[in-house]
Amino acid sequence: MNITNQNIKHVLSNYLAVMANQKMAMHKVASILESQDSDDDNSLWEEHERLRNDFRRLYRESSTFLQHDKLFEMDSIKPKPDFSYLDLKVKIADKMFQNCYFCEKACKVDRKLEKGDCAVGDPLIASEFLHVGEEPPLVPSHTIFFAGCNFSCVFCQNWDISQNPDRGLFLKEKDLAKIIGKRRIAGSRNVNFVGGDPTPNLHYILRTMTMVSENIPVIWNSNMYLSEDAMHILDGFADVYLTDFKYGNNECAMRLSNIPDYMEVVGRNHQMAWQAGEMIIRHLVLPNHVECCSKPLLKWISKNLGLEVILNIMGQYRPVFKAHEFKEIDRIPSSSEIREVTRYAYELGFNNLI
């Protein structure tokens, strides 16, 4: 891995420390923080919020748990409690699953019995492998592609799995956890949950990571249309938010992805994520959407997140799936469009472009 930009190293400093085993991943810290159990939903949330500050303190201290370039065994740091902050997150997520509001659509379906608006039933994995095509700080990245998505993007590059939630293989959590551990030993720098989108499988992902023995950073690779409660669950779990920030207005989001209140929801969640962990924002340049989407979005990011955020302005859009039904996106973006978006980002003051 070659990261020459010192600012990027600074913005991803916690992630890089975990990657190098110089710091504990958030899910590892959450697993050694003792929590009180309860069967009452309100009590569970009160406990979750109460432990936030304790978690932050323990997470800051985790960089001191270093000996000869290797982390101490967990038991020598702090005995694992009978019920941890991570277990608490799992329990809350399981309850959310039974009245599903993982995403902002909040269809409130008991997904143990039926499928929700996303049409995702059992978590199915379309593929998993060591990915070398992600952003330079991330590769090789152990990407786990889930089938299904809560978006209906007419131009989805992964439409074959995102719009086919039954296309994949079911693995028990303990089996996926073993694969994650083996990939880490084989050289993965992170585990990267993607899709489709990982959001419909939040409960499964959390439980899987309780069974992973290796210290490994978690990448939440998502369209970020989560509910506010789901974002609270990710706080203290996801080390890096690798986000797909598509649009700069609600109208384009509704027309091309069938998603209401896009800027309010996804904007809110980016602000929450920026406070909770580290972040890389991807923005795919759509043809004929520079003025309505790319520029307003970059302006929004500069005002609401600041100029340190890492941006990946992506020019690899191709008109696939149903894009041919929408004349303005039925072509690849021109080189001048991509240059204009990149120029505008630098003009606003962004320097962390990868």
N, C-alpha and C positions, 0 to 999 in steps of 0.2 A: 504494500500500500504506500502510495506516495502522495502526501498532502503537503503542498508547498505554502499554501496560504495560512499564515500564522493566526489570522483572525478566525478562520474556520476551525483550526485546532482549539482555539479558545472557546468558541461557541459549543463545540462538541467535547469539551474536556472531560466531563464525567463519563460519557460513552467510551471515549478512547481509553480512559483508565480502567473501566470494567473490561473492555475488550482485551487489554493487556494483563488482566488479573491483578491490577493494582488497587482495585476497589470492588466492592460487592455490588452486583446488579440489584435493582430496586426490588425485584421479586424475592431475592435472597434475604435482603434486609427485612422485608415484610414478613418473611417466614420465621424470623427469630424474635419478632416483637410480640410480646404476649398480649392477648385480647380476652375480653370477657364474652362468653357465649350467651345467647338468649334465644327464645322462640318468638319474641315479640319484635315485629318489624321496626317499630319506632326506636326500641332500645338498641337494635343492631345499628341503625343509622346514627344514633347518638354516640355509640361507642366508636363507630368509624370516624366520625368528625373529631371526637376527643383525642384519638390516637394520631391525628395528622401531624401535630407538632412533635410528638415523640418520635414518629417515623423520620421526620426531617432531621432531627438531631442525630439519630442513630445512623442515618444515611451519610451525613457529613462525616461522622466518626469512622465510617467503614473503610476509608482510605488509610487509616492507621493500622488496620488488621493485616499487616504485610510482614512477611518473614522470608528472606532469601528469595524474593521475587515470586513467592507463591502465597496465596491466602492461607491462613490458618484453617484447620478443619473447623466446621461450624460449631461443634461441641466445645471447642477450646475458646471460642469467642463468647458464646452464650448458649446454654442448653436450649434446644428447641422446645418451645412450650407445647402443652397439650392442644391449645387452640391459639392460633396466631392471627396477626393482622391480615395475612394472606388468606388464611382459612375464613376469616370474617368476610373478606371480599367474595370468596367463592360462595359462601352461604347467601349473601345478599343477592349475588348474580343468579343463583338458582331460584330464588324467590321471584326475581324480576322475570325470569324465563317463563314462569308459570302464569304470568300476567304481562306478557312481553311488552316492554318499553325500552329495549336496548337502543333503538333508534328513535328519532324524533317523530316518526309516524305513529308510534305508540298504539299499535293495533290491539293491544290488551288481550291477545289470544293466549290460552294455555298451550304452549308449544310442546308440552309433553303429550298432548292429545291431538293437536291439529297444527297445520302450518299457518304462519302469519302472512302479512302482506308481502313479505320478501319471498314467500314460498319455500323457505328453507326448513327442512325437517331435521333429520339426523345430520350432524356435521360431516360433510363428505369432502375428502381431500382429493383435488383433481391432479395435483402433482406436488412433489417436494424434491429439492435438489440444491446443490451449491451453485448459486447464481453469481456470475462474474460480470453481469451487465448492469448492475446497480451503480449508484453514485460511488466514486472512488473511496471515500471513507468507510464504506460498508462492505466492500467485496474482499473475499468471497462471502456471500450472504446466504444463510440457509433459509431459502424462501419456501413457505408452505402456502400453496394456493388452495383456498376453499372455493367450492362451487356455490354459486348463488350470490345475490347482491340486493340491497335495498334501493338501488337506483335502476333506472331503465334507459340508460344512455343510448341514443340512436347510433352513436359512432363508436361504441365500446370496442377497444382493441382486443379485449379478452371475452367477447360476447359468447363464445362457445361454452365457456364455463360460467360466466356471470349470469347469463340468461337461461341456464340449464342447471338448476340447483340439485338435480338428481344425478348429475354426471360426476362421479367421483367414488372414492373408496372410504369406507368407514374404518377408523382405527380406534381402539380403546385408548384412553388417555395414557395409560401406562406404557403402551406400545409406542405411541408417538413420542412420549418422554424419552424412551430409550433411543429412538432415532435421533432426537435433538442432541442427546448426550454424545452419541457416536459421531455425529456431524461436527460437533464442537471439537472433539478430540482429533478429528480428521482435518481441522483447520478453519471451520466456520468462525467468523468474527461476531456473529449475532444470529438470532433466530427472528425471522422476518415474516410476520403473519399478514397475508394479503388475500387476494381473491380475483374476481368477485370483490367481496369485502369481508373482513373478519368480524364485523360488528354482530351479525346474527349468531355468531358462535362464541361470544364473550365468555359465557359460563364454562364452556368446554376448554377454551384456551387457558383460563385461570387455573382450572383443575389440573390440566396437563402440566403446567409449570410448577405446581406443588410437588410433582414427582420427578422433576429434572434435578439430577445431582450436581451437574456442572454449573459453574458460575458463567453466565452468558447474558449479554444485554438483549432486551426484548425490543424489537422494532414494531410499532403499530402502523401498518401501511394501509391507509384508509381514506375514504372520501369524506370522513369526519362529520357525517350526519348522525351523530350519536345523540341520545338524550343527555340532559344535564346530569342525571344520576349515573349514567354509564360513564361519563367523563370523570365523575368523582371516584368511581371504581378504578379507572385507569390511573388516576393520580396515586403514585406509589407502586405502580406496576410496570408501566411502559417507560423504558429508558429514552427512547427516541420516537417522536411522532414523524413519520414519513408521509406527508399529507398530499392529497390530490386536490388542489384548489383550482376548480375549473372555470368559474364564471365571475363576472364582476357586477352582475345584476340578477334579480329574481326572474325576470321575464325569460331570459335565455335558458336559465336552469329549468324552468317549468316546461318550456317548449321542447328542449332537447333531452332532458333527463326525467321529466315528469316529477319534479321535486319542488314543493312549495317552500316559501320563506327561506330560500337558500342562503342569502347573505346574513340574515339574522342568526340562523342556526349554526352554519358552518363558521361564520365570523366569531360568534360567541365561543365555539369550541376551540378555535385556534387561539383565542386569548387565554382560555383555560389551560390548554396544552402548553403554551409558552411559559406559563407560571409553574407548571407541574414537572416538565422535563426539558429535553432538548429537541430541536426540530429542524427538519429539512422540508421546505415547501416545493412541490413540483407544480409547475403550471404549463399545461399543454396549449400551445398556440393554435387556435382554430382559424381557418381561413375566413376572412371577412369579419372577424370578431376582435380585431385589435382595439378599435375605438370603444366598443360597447362592453368588452370583457377584460382584455389584457391590461389596458392602461388604467381603468377604474380600479381593478383588483390590486395592481401594484401600488396605486395611490392609497388604497385602503390599508394595505399591509404596512406601508411606510408610516401611516398615521397611528395605527392601532397596535402594531407589534414592534415597530422601530426598524432601523436600518441594519442591525446586526444579523437578522435572520438569514439563514442560508437559503438561496433560491436556485432552483434548477429550471431554467426556461427551456422547455422541450419543443423541438421542431419536428418530431417524428410522426406527427399526425398523418393518418392515411384514411381515406373515405371507405370504411368497411361497415359491415352489418347493414343498417338501414340508412346510412348517411346519404346514399344516392337519392333518397326521397326528399332531401332538403338541399335545395339548389346551392345555397351559399356555402355549404360545407362539403360539397361534392367535388372536392379537389384537394391536393396537398397545399399547405401554406407556402406562399412564395418566400424566396430568400429575403426579399425586401421587408416582408411582414415580420419575419423572425428577427432581422436586424433592427427594425423599428422598436419592437418590444424590448430587446436587449439594450438598445440605446436609451430608451426611456427609463429602464431600471437603473442604469448608471447615472442618468441625469437626476433622478430622484435622490441618489446618494448611496444606493446599494453597492457594496463591494464584494460581498460573499456569494458570488455566482459560481456555480459548478456545472 
